[in-house]
Amino acid sequence: MTDPAIRGRELSRSFGLLALLGALLVVAGLVGLVYTGVATLTSMILFGWLLLIGGLVGLLHAIQSRGTNYFWLGVVVAALNIAAGVVVIRHPHGTAEALTMFAALLFLTGGVFRLVGSVVVRGPQFGWTLLQGAFGLLLGLLVLFDWPHSSLYVLGLFFSLALLFDGLGLIAIGVGGRRIVSLVSDQQTVNEELPDKP
């Protein structure tokens, strides 16, 4: 059995490292918001490497399961991932343009469906759904009208915002976890110091 005080210190240290990781993500997100073009290229290159590594892992897994029914399907999917990864790494600007166009079309279609759905259904969340639809439609139009120039900053902006909010979430978990561990440790100390009643 390990000492509860030692376990408390280990937990507190783990939550502290989590908060530190969150702070690093927040800094990376803020830097990305300032340099959105660099963040866009970085996210594309990371995406390409993830596809490439995922394809290689999938290919190894398919080779290990040679005698199964899904062997050829695994090989085809892995080959597509590897090819897509190579294309994304070699042409990050073109990939960013294509994905920005795709994102704009998603915003447009999602906005139109929300607008039409809110008007037709008129449910309890009518106002919020209408507002979400209008915002999605406006965002899609803004990205589309500025395309391909918008591909230089849109994906980097989304990537940086994701890093920023993930970092803030990790900081909140780390600080809250350390506080809870400290409260529990203090309570255990108080309980140990109280004399046993006869």
Backbone as CSV, one residue per row, in Angstrom:
resi,resn,N_x,N_y,N_z,CA_x,CA_y,CA_z,C_x,C_y,C_z
1,MET,0.849,-1.201,0.000,0.000,0.000,0.000,0.883,1.249,0.000
2,THR,0.591,2.152,-0.874,1.347,3.398,-0.915,0.717,4.405,0.038
3,ASP,1.544,5.294,0.530,1.111,6.321,1.461,0.164,7.285,0.743
4,PRO,-0.998,7.643,1.367,-1.927,8.578,0.707,-1.295,9.931,0.396
5,ALA,-0.354,10.375,1.239,0.306,11.662,0.989,1.149,11.592,-0.282
6,ILE,1.836,10.449,-0.481,2.651,10.277,-1.699,1.758,10.230,-2.920
7,ARG,0.639,9.475,-2.807,-0.309,9.418,-3.927,-0.873,10.788,-4.238
8,GLY,-1.149,11.573,-3.190,-1.670,12.928,-3.387,-0.668,13.809,-4.106
9,ARG,0.617,13.697,-3.738,1.654,14.490,-4.411,1.802,14.079,-5.870
10,GLU,1.734,12.755,-6.124,1.838,12.277,-7.511,0.670,12.780,-8.350
11,LEU,-0.541,12.712,-7.766,-1.713,13.219,-8.484,-1.605,14.709,-8.748
12,SER,-1.156,15.434,-7.744,-1.006,16.881,-7.874,0.022,17.204,-8.956
13,ARG,1.114,16.450,-9.004,2.140,16.658,-10.032,1.572,16.358,-11.421
14,SER,0.775,15.296,-11.535,0.172,14.941,-12.825,-0.767,16.045,-13.317
15,PHE,-1.587,16.556,-12.398,-2.479,17.655,-12.780,-1.691,18.918,-13.128
16,GLY,-0.563,19.122,-12.444,0.292,20.262,-12.774,0.869,20.144,-14.180
17,LEU,1.300,18.920,-14.553,1.816,18.698,-15.916,0.720,18.902,-16.951
18,LEU,-0.501,18.495,-16.606,-1.634,18.703,-17.506,-1.879,20.194,-17.730
19,ALA,-1.810,20.968,-16.643,-1.982,22.420,-16.757,-0.848,23.038,-17.577
20,LEU,0.379,22.527,-17.409,1.511,23.022,-18.182,1.331,22.736,-19.671
21,LEU,0.875,21.526,-19.995,0.582,21.190,-21.391,-0.492,22.119,-21.946
22,GLY,-1.521,22.394,-21.129,-2.562,23.324,-21.554,-2.013,24.710,-21.829
23,ALA,-1.086,25.177,-20.977,-0.482,26.494,-21.183,0.317,26.523,-22.486
24,LEU,1.040,25.439,-22.783,1.786,25.368,-24.043,0.848,25.408,-25.251
25,LEU,-0.288,24.688,-25.142,-1.265,24.718,-26.238,-1.869,26.109,-26.416
26,VAL,-2.136,26.788,-25.301,-2.669,28.152,-25.381,-1.675,29.072,-26.072
27,VAL,-0.389,28.962,-25.702,0.644,29.792,-26.349,0.716,29.473,-27.843
28,ALA,0.687,28.170,-28.187,0.724,27.780,-29.597,-0.499,28.313,-30.333
29,GLY,-1.674,28.266,-29.696,-2.884,28.793,-30.320,-2.812,30.289,-30.531
30,LEU,-2.280,31.025,-29.552,-2.152,32.481,-29.688,-1.151,32.847,-30.782
31,VAL,-0.027,32.106,-30.842,0.947,32.345,-31.916,0.311,32.043,-33.263
32,GLY,-0.483,30.959,-33.335,-1.153,30.608,-34.576,-2.167,31.649,-35.006
33,LEU,-2.826,32.283,-34.033,-3.781,33.339,-34.373,-3.079,34.562,-34.949
34,VAL,-1.840,34.800,-34.510,-1.082,35.926,-35.051,-0.528,35.578,-36.433
35,TYR,-0.026,34.353,-36.576,0.564,33.915,-37.846,-0.311,32.819,-38.459
36,THR,-1.469,33.205,-38.965,-2.422,32.201,-39.470,-1.914,31.479,-40.711
37,GLY,-1.119,32.168,-41.536,-0.576,31.502,-42.722,0.352,30.359,-42.347
38,VAL,1.220,30.593,-41.365,2.129,29.540,-40.886,1.327,28.418,-40.237
39,ALA,0.285,28.791,-39.481,-0.553,27.773,-38.839,-1.273,26.917,-39.871
40,THR,-1.709,27.538,-40.976,-2.366,26.768,-42.039,-1.409,25.754,-42.640
41,LEU,-0.200,26.203,-42.992,0.784,25.278,-43.568,1.166,24.184,-42.577
42,THR,1.338,24.565,-41.311,1.689,23.577,-40.287,0.597,22.526,-40.141
43,SER,-0.663,22.979,-40.108,-1.765,22.022,-39.962,-1.854,21.105,-41.179
44,MET,-1.585,21.630,-42.377,-1.618,20.787,-43.577,-0.507,19.736,-43.546
45,ILE,0.696,20.157,-43.152,1.814,19.210,-43.110,1.576,18.147,-42.032
46,LEU,1.055,18.565,-40.873,0.703,17.588,-39.830,-0.363,16.614,-40.323
47,PHE,-1.366,17.151,-41.020,-2.435,16.321,-41.569,-1.868,15.306,-42.558
48,GLY,-0.941,15.770,-43.410,-0.324,14.869,-44.381,0.472,13.759,-43.715
49,TRP,1.262,14.110,-42.683,2.034,13.091,-41.974,1.132,12.114,-41.237
50,LEU,0.027,12.617,-40.675,-0.916,11.708,-40.011,-1.507,10.716,-41.008
51,LEU,-1.869,11.210,-42.202,-2.391,10.308,-43.236,-1.339,9.284,-43.637
52,LEU,-0.109,9.749,-43.828,0.964,8.858,-44.263,1.259,7.787,-43.214
53,ILE,1.419,8.191,-41.967,1.713,7.230,-40.897,0.527,6.286,-40.688
54,GLY,-0.698,6.842,-40.721,-1.889,5.988,-40.604,-1.975,4.973,-41.729
55,GLY,-1.612,5.400,-42.944,-1.613,4.473,-44.080,-0.583,3.369,-43.919
56,LEU,0.617,3.727,-43.436,1.660,2.714,-43.232,1.257,1.717,-42.149
57,VAL,0.675,2.231,-41.058,0.204,1.336,-39.992,-0.911,0.431,-40.508
58,GLY,-1.833,1.007,-41.294,-2.913,0.207,-41.884,-2.393,-0.853,-42.832
59,LEU,-1.348,-0.514,-43.593,-0.751,-1.486,-44.513,-0.103,-2.637,-43.754
60,LEU,0.624,-2.316,-42.669,1.219,-3.365,-41.846,0.146,-4.260,-41.234
61,HIS,-0.939,-3.640,-40.777,-2.039,-4.417,-40.205,-2.685,-5.310,-41.263
62,ALA,-2.840,-4.783,-42.487,-3.431,-5.591,-43.567,-2.521,-6.766,-43.924
63,ILE,-1.203,-6.540,-43.928,-0.260,-7.621,-44.245,-0.308,-8.705,-43.172
64,GLN,-0.465,-8.292,-41.910,-0.555,-9.275,-40.824,-1.820,-10.115,-40.919
65,SER,-2.877,-9.570,-41.537,-4.132,-10.322,-41.661,-4.355,-10.753,-43.105
66,ARG,-3.327,-11.380,-43.700,-3.382,-11.765,-45.116,-4.488,-12.758,-45.434
67,GLY,-4.786,-13.660,-44.546,-5.742,-14.706,-44.873,-7.205,-14.331,-44.665
68,THR,-7.481,-13.103,-44.245,-8.858,-12.710,-43.922,-9.572,-12.163,-45.143
69,ASN,-10.896,-11.991,-44.990,-11.712,-11.489,-46.099,-11.454,-10.022,-46.412
70,TYR,-11.031,-9.228,-45.406,-10.886,-7.796,-45.619,-9.435,-7.400,-45.921
71,PHE,-8.610,-8.364,-46.348,-7.207,-8.062,-46.643,-7.086,-7.010,-47.743
72,TRP,-7.765,-7.237,-48.877,-7.631,-6.306,-50.009,-8.252,-4.949,-49.700
73,LEU,-9.342,-4.943,-48.941,-9.932,-3.667,-48.540,-8.953,-2.876,-47.674
74,GLY,-8.291,-3.552,-46.735,-7.291,-2.898,-45.893,-6.127,-2.359,-46.707
75,VAL,-5.677,-3.126,-47.723,-4.575,-2.679,-48.583,-4.975,-1.444,-49.374
76,VAL,-6.197,-1.459,-49.937,-6.664,-0.313,-50.745,-6.789,0.943,-49.883
77,VAL,-7.410,0.810,-48.702,-7.573,1.970,-47.806,-6.210,2.501,-47.374
78,ALA,-5.281,1.596,-47.038,-3.941,2.029,-46.635,-3.225,2.727,-47.777
79,ALA,-3.345,2.186,-48.990,-2.694,2.807,-50.150,-3.264,4.196,-50.425
80,LEU,-4.587,4.346,-50.280,-5.211,5.662,-50.474,-4.724,6.657,-49.428
81,ASN,-4.608,6.200,-48.180,-4.099,7.083,-47.116,-2.660,7.500,-47.380
82,ILE,-1.832,6.553,-47.811,-0.431,6.869,-48.098,-0.345,7.856,-49.254
83,ALA,-1.109,7.595,-50.322,-1.090,8.501,-51.480,-1.579,9.895,-51.098
84,ALA,-2.671,9.956,-50.325,-3.190,11.261,-49.893,-2.189,11.978,-49.008
85,GLY,-1.516,11.246,-48.121,-0.508,11.861,-47.265,0.640,12.450,-48.058
86,VAL,1.106,11.716,-49.069,2.197,12.213,-49.907,1.762,13.469,-50.661
87,VAL,0.539,13.453,-51.211,0.040,14.617,-51.953,-0.073,15.835,-51.041
88,VAL,-0.621,15.634,-49.827,-0.794,16.755,-48.895,0.557,17.321,-48.479
89,ILE,1.540,16.451,-48.207,2.864,16.933,-47.793,3.559,17.669,-48.941
90,ARG,3.415,17.169,-50.155,4.095,17.802,-51.296,3.385,19.062,-51.773
91,HIS,2.069,19.158,-51.574,1.302,20.315,-52.048,0.398,20.857,-50.939
92,PRO,0.985,21.419,-49.869,0.143,21.897,-48.765,-0.754,23.070,-49.158
93,HIS,-0.270,23.932,-50.070,-1.084,25.090,-50.473,-2.330,24.643,-51.234
94,GLY,-2.145,23.721,-52.181,-3.287,23.214,-52.947,-4.277,22.474,-52.063
95,THR,-3.747,21.716,-51.103,-4.617,21.011,-50.168,-5.405,21.983,-49.316
96,ALA,-4.740,23.053,-48.876,-5.419,24.066,-48.072,-6.539,24.720,-48.873
97,GLU,-6.299,24.980,-50.155,-7.343,25.574,-51.008,-8.536,24.637,-51.141
98,ALA,-8.245,23.345,-51.377,-9.336,22.378,-51.542,-10.132,22.212,-50.251
99,LEU,-9.431,22.108,-49.119,-10.137,21.931,-47.848,-10.898,23.191,-47.434
100,THR,-10.363,24.361,-47.789,-11.089,25.601,-47.497,-12.372,25.679,-48.308
101,MET,-12.306,25.294,-49.581,-13.522,25.250,-50.409,-14.535,24.271,-49.817
102,PHE,-14.053,23.114,-49.378,-14.927,22.110,-48.769,-15.573,22.655,-47.494
103,ALA,-14.767,23.339,-46.665,-15.301,23.925,-45.426,-16.352,24.986,-45.733
104,ALA,-16.096,25.817,-46.749,-17.066,26.852,-47.125,-18.382,26.223,-47.575
105,LEU,-18.298,25.157,-48.377,-19.516,24.483,-48.833,-20.252,23.824,-47.665
106,LEU,-19.497,23.290,-46.705,-20.141,22.715,-45.510,-20.875,23.788,-44.715
107,PHE,-20.232,24.949,-44.526,-20.882,26.055,-43.815,-22.152,26.494,-44.549
108,LEU,-22.053,26.597,-45.882,-23.204,27.036,-46.674,-24.368,26.062,-46.568
109,THR,-24.098,24.779,-46.813,-25.186,23.801,-46.778,-25.752,23.653,-45.368
110,GLY,-24.855,23.628,-44.359,-25.338,23.544,-42.977,-26.174,24.746,-42.599
111,GLY,-25.751,25.940,-43.024,-26.515,27.151,-42.732,-27.874,27.146,-43.396
112,VAL,-27.914,26.724,-44.672,-29.201,26.684,-45.394,-30.138,25.682,-44.740
113,PHE,-29.634,24.490,-44.405,-30.491,23.479,-43.786,-31.023,23.943,-42.433
114,ARG,-30.162,24.614,-41.653,-30.622,25.115,-40.347,-31.671,26.216,-40.526
115,LEU,-31.432,27.113,-41.474,-32.408,28.192,-41.714,-33.755,27.623,-42.128
116,VAL,-33.731,26.738,-43.126,-34.983,26.144,-43.618,-35.637,25.308,-42.530
117,GLY,-34.837,24.505,-41.822,-35.390,23.665,-40.765,-36.015,24.468,-39.648
118,SER,-35.379,25.571,-39.260,-35.940,26.389,-38.178,-37.237,27.056,-38.600
119,VAL,-37.331,27.480,-39.862,-38.557,28.136,-40.342,-39.682,27.114,-40.481
120,VAL,-39.357,25.905,-40.980,-40.389,24.885,-41.200,-40.874,24.295,-39.879
121,VAL,-39.928,23.932,-38.989,-40.298,23.236,-37.757,-40.800,24.204,-36.689
122,ARG,-40.153,25.339,-36.550,-40.487,26.352,-35.528,-40.585,25.716,-34.134
123,GLY,-39.496,25.024,-33.746,-39.456,24.358,-32.446,-39.131,25.329,-31.329
124,PRO,-38.886,24.788,-30.122,-38.614,25.650,-28.966,-37.302,26.429,-29.100
125,GLN,-36.360,25.899,-29.880,-35.075,26.579,-30.090,-35.048,27.326,-31.418
126,PHE,-36.199,27.847,-31.830,-36.337,28.489,-33.141,-35.321,29.614,-33.337
127,GLY,-35.215,30.497,-32.357,-34.326,31.657,-32.484,-32.871,31.266,-32.613
128,TRP,-32.427,30.317,-31.742,-31.032,29.894,-31.785,-30.707,29.176,-33.090
129,THR,-31.604,28.304,-33.541,-31.362,27.573,-34.784,-31.319,28.531,-35.969
130,LEU,-32.204,29.517,-35.969,-32.211,30.530,-37.031,-30.896,31.311,-37.021
131,LEU,-30.439,31.693,-35.841,-29.189,32.445,-35.707,-27.994,31.599,-36.157
132,GLN,-27.974,30.308,-35.758,-26.894,29.412,-36.178,-26.879,29.259,-37.696
133,GLY,-28.056,29.100,-38.280,-28.144,28.959,-39.730,-27.656,30.206,-40.453
134,ALA,-28.080,31.371,-39.971,-27.646,32.623,-40.593,-26.140,32.806,-40.453
135,PHE,-25.594,32.456,-39.286,-24.154,32.593,-39.057,-23.372,31.640,-39.969
136,GLY,-23.823,30.376,-40.075,-23.159,29.413,-40.958,-23.196,29.849,-42.403
137,LEU,-24.352,30.356,-42.846,-24.499,30.832,-44.223,-23.569,32.011,-44.487
138,LEU,-23.544,32.973,-43.561,-22.678,34.145,-43.707,-21.213,33.755,-43.720
139,LEU,-20.819,32.857,-42.817,-19.429,32.415,-42.759,-19.031,31.701,-44.052
140,GLY,-19.920,30.824,-44.551,-19.638,30.129,-45.807,-19.485,31.090,-46.966
141,LEU,-20.355,32.096,-47.042,-20.267,33.084,-48.127,-18.991,33.916,-48.029
142,LEU,-18.628,34.315,-46.801,-17.407,35.113,-46.621,-16.170,34.324,-47.058
143,VAL,-16.098,33.052,-46.666,-14.951,32.222,-47.042,-14.944,31.981,-48.541
144,LEU,-16.119,31.738,-49.118,-16.224,31.420,-50.548,-15.891,32.622,-51.425
145,PHE,-16.369,33.806,-51.042,-16.125,34.990,-51.861,-14.662,35.408,-51.844
146,ASP,-13.937,35.048,-50.782,-12.523,35.413,-50.678,-11.603,34.270,-51.103
147,TRP,-12.193,33.179,-51.598,-11.392,32.026,-52.004,-10.687,32.335,-53.314
148,PRO,-9.458,31.954,-53.589,-8.583,31.072,-52.811,-7.752,31.796,-51.744
149,HIS,-7.829,33.131,-51.684,-7.031,33.857,-50.687,-7.399,33.434,-49.264
150,SER,-8.679,33.100,-49.038,-9.113,32.700,-47.687,-8.448,31.412,-47.225
151,SER,-7.940,30.610,-48.178,-7.285,29.357,-47.786,-5.971,29.608,-47.053
152,LEU,-5.448,30.834,-47.130,-4.207,31.155,-46.430,-4.419,31.320,-44.936
153,TYR,-5.643,31.629,-44.518,-5.842,31.914,-43.095,-6.984,31.135,-42.437
154,VAL,-7.963,30.636,-43.189,-9.142,30.008,-42.575,-8.770,28.762,-41.780
155,LEU,-8.049,27.837,-42.411,-7.701,26.590,-41.718,-6.747,26.851,-40.561
156,GLY,-5.813,27.773,-40.752,-4.913,28.129,-39.665,-5.652,28.754,-38.496
157,LEU,-6.669,29.561,-38.815,-7.488,30.168,-37.766,-8.237,29.098,-36.978
158,PHE,-8.864,28.147,-37.680,-9.592,27.065,-37.005,-8.634,26.209,-36.177
159,PHE,-7.471,25.877,-36.747,-6.463,25.062,-36.058,-5.993,25.762,-34.779
160,SER,-5.727,27.067,-34.886,-5.250,27.833,-33.728,-6.328,27.947,-32.658
161,LEU,-7.575,28.173,-33.082,-8.672,28.250,-32.107,-8.866,26.914,-31.395
162,ALA,-8.724,25.816,-32.146,-8.843,24.488,-31.521,-7.744,24.292,-30.480
163,LEU,-6.501,24.686,-30.818,-5.402,24.587,-29.851,-5.673,25.447,-28.626
164,LEU,-6.164,26.668,-28.859,-6.413,27.605,-27.761,-7.462,27.056,-26.800
165,PHE,-8.593,26.593,-27.335,-9.664,26.110,-26.469,-9.311,24.784,-25.797
166,ASP,-8.586,23.908,-26.517,-8.118,22.670,-25.884,-7.159,22.985,-24.742
167,GLY,-6.270,23.963,-24.965,-5.334,24.357,-23.921,-6.035,24.940,-22.709
168,LEU,-7.027,25.794,-22.949,-7.788,26.362,-21.828,-8.510,25.266,-21.047
169,GLY,-9.047,24.273,-21.769,-9.715,23.154,-21.099,-8.752,22.349,-20.246
170,LEU,-7.540,22.100,-20.779,-6.544,21.350,-20.003,-6.083,22.138,-18.777
171,ILE,-5.936,23.461,-18.927,-5.559,24.290,-17.774,-6.639,24.201,-16.697
172,ALA,-7.908,24.294,-17.119,-9.010,24.222,-16.149,-9.011,22.874,-15.434
173,ILE,-8.798,21.784,-16.182,-8.769,20.455,-15.563,-7.582,20.329,-14.617
174,GLY,-6.402,20.806,-15.054,-5.207,20.701,-14.228,-5.312,21.501,-12.939
175,VAL,-5.753,22.761,-13.049,-5.869,23.604,-11.850,-6.966,23.073,-10.929
176,GLY,-8.113,22.691,-11.504,-9.206,22.140,-10.694,-8.817,20.842,-10.030
177,GLY,-8.101,19.971,-10.756,-7.655,18.703,-10.182,-6.682,18.903,-9.033
178,ARG,-5.739,19.843,-9.206,-4.783,20.131,-8.115,-5.514,20.662,-6.884
179,ARG,-6.531,21.505,-7.116,-7.289,22.069,-5.991,-8.037,20.967,-5.238
180,ILE,-8.643,20.035,-5.994,-9.390,18.943,-5.360,-8.443,18.041,-4.573
181,VAL,-7.284,17.706,-5.165,-6.297,16.868,-4.468,-5.833,17.559,-3.192
182,SER,-5.608,18.877,-3.267,-5.176,19.628,-2.084,-6.245,19.611,-0.990
183,LEU,-7.514,19.791,-1.374,-8.600,19.763,-0.387,-8.723,18.399,0.271
184,VAL,-8.629,17.335,-0.536,-8.735,15.977,0.011,-7.558,15.688,0.936
185,SER,-6.349,16.103,0.541,-5.166,15.878,1.387,-5.279,16.641,2.699
186,ASP,-5.750,17.891,2.623,-5.931,18.680,3.848,-6.948,18.030,4.774
187,GLN,-8.040,17.514,4.203,-9.075,16.876,5.018,-8.550,15.610,5.678
188,GLN,-7.724,14.838,4.941,-7.136,13.625,5.526,-6.198,13.979,6.676
189,THR,-5.437,15.060,6.504,-4.520,15.498,7.558,-5.286,15.894,8.812
190,VAL,-6.384,16.647,8.608,-7.215,17.058,9.755,-7.793,15.842,10.459
191,ASN,-8.293,14.868,9.710,-8.870,13.662,10.299,-7.836,12.858,11.076
192,GLU,-6.581,12.828,10.563,-5.539,12.079,11.265,-5.114,12.775,12.543
193,GLU,-5.197,14.117,12.568,-4.752,14.858,13.736,-5.802,14.890,14.827
194,LEU,-7.072,14.673,14.477,-8.126,14.690,15.506,-7.981,13.480,16.420
195,PRO,-8.064,13.681,17.747,-7.940,12.514,18.660,-9.183,11.633,18.559
196,ASP,-8.954,10.341,18.695,-10.077,9.403,18.662,-10.923,9.578,19.926
197,LYS,-12.232,9.663,19.718,-13.128,9.800,20.868,-13.331,8.438,21.521
198,PRO,-13.366,8.382,22.886,-13.553,7.086,23.576,-14.940,6.545,23.353
